């Protein structure tokens, strides 16, 4: 039964990592099915895209551009995105490093 849940939610999970629009589409697609695997990855994707948004705010308005530091922050966020999508493709509920637990806790009502 568990593998069936993962198989059913895999496509939605992958879609959730393809831009923020993909996350919204995945959320809507999962609204009827309430697949736990898809919900897990939707929460991870929402957290990652919020991280991108916060980095963008920080670099634009917070410190007037941090030079190479903002590039490192964007690279880290992109690496987390890649880790998330690879986990979805490999059919794993693998939390992203550092913030995965927090994302699951903060967005537990999603899905």
Secondary structure, 3 states (H helix, E strand, C coil): CHHHHHHHHHHHHHHHCCHHHHHHHHHHHHHHHCCHHHHHHHHHHHHHHHHHHHHHHHHHHHCCCCCHHHHHHHHHHHHHHHHHHHHHHCCCCCCCCCCHHHHHHHCCCCC
